[in-house]
Amino acid sequence: MTIAVSVFGLGYVGCVSATCLANQGFDVIGVDVNLTKVKLVANGHATVVEDGIDPLTCSMVQAGRLTATSDVATAVRHSSISLICVGTPSQANGSLDLRHVQRAAEQIGHALREKDEHHVVALRSTVLPGTTTGMLIPTLEKASGKRAGHDFGVCMNPEFLREGSSLRDFYHPPFTVIGAQTEAAGKQLAELYSGIEAPLHITEIGVAEMLKYACNCFHGLKVTFANEIGNLCKALGTDSHEVMRLFCEDRKLNISPSYLRPGFAFGGSCLGKDLRAAVYRARELDVEVPVLSAILESNRKQIQKAFEMVHGTGRRRVGLLGLSFKAGTDDLRESPIVSLAEMLIGKGLSLSIYDGSVAQAGLMGANREYIEREIPHIWSVMRSSIDEVLESSDVVVIGNGAPKFREIQSSLKTNQIVVDLVRALEPQPSDDDHYRGICW
């Protein structure tokens, strides 16, 4: 039996989704309050301009797999899955206007009140985390008189379509992501994408909501980063396109998952120094680089956040596991953990610190000079073992990813608080006040 889908909103996302799903063999009903859009689709025309979309829409209408209506009740009654693809435009203050989503949810909910068969409602519009559970589900439940997760299913199904290449993007996405309230709803919605050759991930609703924002913010960051590097290159008389061509050749660090794991601040002898030098040179050349200039400040705020997490516990005895900026190295220069230690000592807290790499290295050369010049008092709070730190601490801060730090769970005392800056331990349930992750 062919799955029938109702698509609410016949704008860019809705029109493309409806046409492509029909082309995948599903019976699709497009729904919109705008009668002009409904008539366009019903007559075999796309509501958007893009190469290939109009003839494909026409062929799907002629094949009888794509229809359009403004009758919500009929669309819901004759489908088993509803995709909400309405717009979520920005308001003057930057917040989202969710009126179209709410209206669609109310209409679908009223239609579900009269329907006995199980139905899945999937939000495909771009919304911030909390919208599906905080607004969509309550609206559907109130309008339908039914319970989400029991009487009907709810999912969040973000789209990754680019204007101008949305047909290609629909059939060749980087992945398909479904945030599902229940496993059954996720599996039912996943059937729509069974013919798409791309990894499929069924995850939490909040993850699916936030993923779209993470992607788009990163895309904006990449454009701005490339432009700032380009502006600096031009002022220096350097070929910016050749610089970035070679930059993109690096698939180990630059174009890769490296450095994209939320956690603590960066440190070491290179990143901070080179950022400061680049920003200084840009100022000399009267080139504005606001993104590059903001990186160090953002990094500083992450150290401040860690300090506030520790200080906010109200405990006085703090143990730091890790002192170097990266596990397996003795480099203390610009280590964010050293900065954190300084801030805690400055507030009069009692510290004990263990770092096997630092202890084993014996600190020679630049590191010894640095510690003797900048933080000589750190020696007095260094301990020779993890157990010593755990024994003398009420708060344990995991500062880098040394393998031994991942094994402390069984040695922790019942009342000890763990502040995890690197996700060394598996996050505990949200109601466990004894485990606190900096970004999770």
PyMOL commands that set and color helices and strands:
alter all, ss='L'
color gray80, all
select helices_A, chain A and resi 12-23+35-42+53-62+72-77+99-113+131-144+166-171+183-193+205-236+240-247+271-284+290-311+336-346+356-361+365-374+376-381+386-391+403-407+409-411
alter helices_A, ss='H'
color red, helices_A
select strands_A, chain A and resi 4-8+27-31+66-69+81-84+120-123+153-156+176-180+200-203+317-321+350-354+395-398+417-420+435-437
alter strands_A, ss='S'
color yellow, strands_A
deselect
rebuild
show_as cartoon
